[in-house]
Amino acid sequence: MEIVDRVKALIESYLEENSIELVDITYKRGEGGMVLCILADTPEGITLGECEGLNNYLSERLDKEDFISDHYVIEVASPGLDRPLVTDRDFEHVMGKELDVKSYEPIEGSREHHGKLIGMDKENVVIESGGISVVVPRVKIAKAQLKIDI
């Protein structure tokens, strides 16, 4: 999508200078018009001030560039604690933490695995629970996320 690619290019240097990771950008119809949604994070977790800074920067740049003709709003937000883990970076950020992983098919007799992420590479994640390790091929992961205790 052209708008998403152009927005990525506009904020790339800002993200790098401020050590902010771009998680996702979407541009879709909302109730009041189009919504440009930026999900961003940092290793420590993004702050409200960092979201506000990115929003202000992007707003100024978009006003100057003026390539979006529709009425739109900008939303800059954290992906949240329950965000799906997909990329290498996602898994690296939660190394040593408890995960909930669901697979498309049974692995060692189960489609659900809960435990500490103790290893990963391009093909697999390794989850340990109760002294037993399970190797889950990444292509078989339907959903992986940080375990959140309420």
SEFIPA-139894 format. One line per 3 residues: their letters; for each residue x, y, z of N, C-alpha, C. Coordinates in steps of 0.1 Angstrom, whole numbers. Atoms other than C-alpha are relative to their C-alpha. Example, Ala and Ser with C-alpha at 12.3 -4.5 7.8 and 13.67 -1.06 7.14 Angstrom:
as	9 -12 0 123 -45 78 9 12 0  -9 -11 0 137 -11 71 -8 11 8;
This chain:
mei	8 -12 0 0 0 0 9 12 0  -9 -12 2 15 33 -11 0 9 12  0 -9 -11 4 54 19 8 -6 12;
vdr	-8 7 -11 18 29 45 14 1 -3  -14 0 4 51 27 26 6 14 1  -5 -14 -1 54 65 24 1 5 15;
vka	-1 -4 -14 46 69 61 12 -7 7  -12 7 -6 72 43 70 13 8 -4  -12 -8 4 98 63 50 1 13 7;
lie	0 -13 -7 87 95 67 5 -1 15  -3 1 -14 92 82 102 13 -9 3  -11 9 -2 122 58 97 11 7 8;
syl	-11 -6 -7 149 83 108 -4 4 14  5 -4 -13 128 95 138 0 -13 9  0 12 -8 123 59 150 14 -4 3;
een	-14 3 -2 160 52 146 7 9 11  -6 -10 -9 171 84 164 -5 -2 14  6 1 -13 148 76 193 -1 -14 5;
sie	0 15 -4 154 38 195 -14 -5 2  14 5 0 117 31 188 -1 -10 -11  3 11 10 107 -1 170 -14 1 -6;
lvd	12 0 7 80 0 144 -6 -14 0  7 13 0 56 -29 151 -9 -2 -12  10 1 11 29 -22 125 -5 14 -3;
ity	7 -12 5 13 5 104 -12 -5 -8  12 3 7 -23 3 92 -6 13 -4  8 -12 4 -44 27 72 -13 -6 -5;
krg	12 6 3 -80 17 72 -12 9 4  12 -8 -3 -115 31 74 -5 -3 14  5 0 -14 -128 39 109 -14 6 -1;
egg	14 -5 -1 -162 53 121 0 14 -6  1 -14 4 -153 90 114 9 3 -13  -9 -2 12 -130 84 83 11 -9 1;
mvl	-12 9 1 -96 69 77 8 2 13  -9 0 -12 -73 59 106 13 -5 -4  -14 4 2 -36 58 103 5 -4 14;
cil	-4 5 -13 -25 36 132 14 -5 -1  -14 4 -1 11 32 142 1 -7 13  -3 8 -12 20 5 167 16 1 2;
adt	-15 -2 -2 55 12 182 3 -5 14  -4 6 -13 75 -2 211 15 3 2  -14 0 -3 109 0 228 3 -12 9;
peg	-3 12 -9 128 -27 247 -5 1 14  5 -2 -13 117 -11 279 -15 2 1  14 -4 1 81 -5 267 -1 14 -3;
itl	1 -13 4 71 26 250 -9 8 10  7 -9 -9 59 56 271 -10 8 -7  10 -9 6 30 79 265 7 12 -6;
gec	-8 -11 5 55 107 260 6 -3 -14  -6 4 12 73 87 233 -11 -1 -11  11 0 9 39 80 216 -4 14 -5;
egl	4 -13 4 30 116 217 11 7 -9  -10 -6 8 64 127 203 0 -5 -14  1 6 13 61 103 174 -13 5 -7;
nny	12 -5 6 25 114 168 2 15 -5  -3 -14 4 36 151 167 9 1 -12  -9 0 11 65 144 145 -7 -4 -14;
lse	7 5 12 44 124 120 -11 10 -5  10 -10 4 16 150 120 6 12 -7  -7 -11 7 40 178 111 5 -4 -13;
rld	-5 5 13 56 157 84 -11 -2 -10  11 2 9 23 147 69 -6 13 -5  5 -14 4 11 184 69 9 5 -11;
ked	-9 -6 10 42 193 49 -1 -8 -13  0 9 12 41 163 25 -13 0 -7  14 -1 6 3 164 20 -3 -10 -11;
fis	3 10 10 0 131 2 -13 -8 3  12 7 -4 -31 118 20 -12 9 -3  11 -9 4 -62 133 4 -13 -2 9;
dhy	11 3 -8 -88 116 27 1 7 13  0 -5 -14 -99 130 61 6 -12 8  -6 11 -8 -78 109 86 4 5 14;
vie	-6 -3 -13 -67 107 122 12 -9 2  -12 7 -3 -34 95 135 -1 -6 14  -1 6 -13 -32 70 163 14 -7 2;
vas	-13 6 -3 2 61 178 -2 -7 14  3 8 -12 0 33 204 10 -11 2  -8 12 -4 18 5 222 -8 -12 -5;
pgl	7 12 4 10 -30 208 -6 -7 12  6 6 -12 1 -40 244 8 -13 4  -7 11 -6 13 -68 266 -4 -13 -7;
drp	5 13 6 -9 -94 248 2 -1 -15  -3 0 14 5 -87 214 6 -14 -5  -6 13 5 13 -118 193 15 1 -2;
lvt	-14 1 2 49 -128 191 2 -6 -14  -2 5 13 60 -132 155 14 0 -5  -14 -2 6 94 -118 146 11 -5 10;
drd	-11 3 -9 128 -127 159 1 9 12  -1 -10 -10 129 -95 178 -11 -1 11  11 2 -9 95 -102 194 5 -11 10;
feh	-4 11 -9 109 -135 208 12 4 8  -12 -4 -8 143 -120 218 -4 9 12  5 -9 -11 124 -94 239 -6 -8 12;
vmg	6 7 -11 107 -121 259 8 -12 4  -9 12 -4 136 -146 263 0 -1 15  0 2 -15 134 -161 298 -13 2 6;
kel	13 -2 -6 98 -152 303 -10 -11 -4  11 10 2 66 -173 305 -8 3 -12  8 -2 12 47 -178 272 -11 -9 0;
dvk	11 9 4 15 -193 260 1 -1 -15  -1 3 14 19 -210 226 -10 -10 -4  10 9 6 -8 -226 205 6 -4 -14;
sye	-5 5 13 2 -247 175 -11 -5 -9  10 4 10 -17 -256 143 -3 -15 2  2 15 -2 -12 -293 151 7 -4 12;
pie	-6 4 -12 -2 -313 181 15 -2 -1  -15 2 -1 35 -312 191 2 -7 14  -2 8 -12 45 -339 216 -14 -2 7;
gsr	13 4 -6 8 -347 221 -10 12 4  9 -11 -4 -6 -312 227 1 12 -10  0 -12 8 -15 -281 207 2 13 8;
ehh	-3 -11 -9 -10 -258 238 12 -3 8  -12 1 -8 23 -252 254 2 13 9  -2 -11 -9 30 -230 284 13 -2 7;
gkl	-13 1 -7 64 -223 299 9 11 -4  -10 -10 1 95 -203 299 7 -2 -14  -7 1 13 111 -194 265 15 -1 4;
igm	-15 2 -4 147 -208 269 9 0 -12  -8 0 12 158 -208 233 -8 3 -13  7 -2 13 150 -198 197 11 1 -11;
dke	-8 -3 12 164 -197 162 -10 3 -11  9 -3 11 150 -190 128 -11 -10 -2  10 10 3 131 -223 127 -8 -4 12;
nvv	6 5 -12 122 -231 163 0 9 12  -1 -5 -13 113 -219 198 1 -11 10  0 10 -10 121 -239 229 -6 5 13;
ies	7 -3 -12 98 -238 258 2 -10 11  -3 9 -11 106 -253 292 -11 2 11  10 -1 -11 80 -262 318 2 -13 9;
ggi	-1 11 -9 85 -284 349 12 -9 -4  -12 7 3 120 -294 337 0 -7 -13  1 6 13 108 -306 303 0 10 -11;
svv	-1 -10 11 117 -288 271 -8 -5 -12  7 3 12 95 -287 240 5 9 -11  -4 -8 12 108 -276 206 -12 1 -9;
vpr	12 -3 8 80 -259 187 5 7 -13  -4 -7 12 87 -252 150 -8 12 -2  6 -13 1 79 -216 143 -11 0 -11;
vki	10 0 11 59 -224 111 -13 -7 5  12 7 -6 35 -245 133 -6 8 11  6 -8 -10 28 -217 157 -12 8 -5;
aka	12 -8 4 -8 -204 154 0 13 8  0 -13 -8 -4 -179 182 10 -2 12  -9 0 -11 24 -171 207 -1 14 7;
qlk	0 -13 -7 22 -144 234 5 -2 14  -5 -1 -13 36 -134 267 -12 -4 9  11 4 -10 17 -151 296 -2 12 9;
idi	3 -11 -8 -1 -125 315 -8 -5 12  8 4 -12 -11 -132 351 -7 12 6  9 -11 -5 -40 -112 364 -2 -1 15;
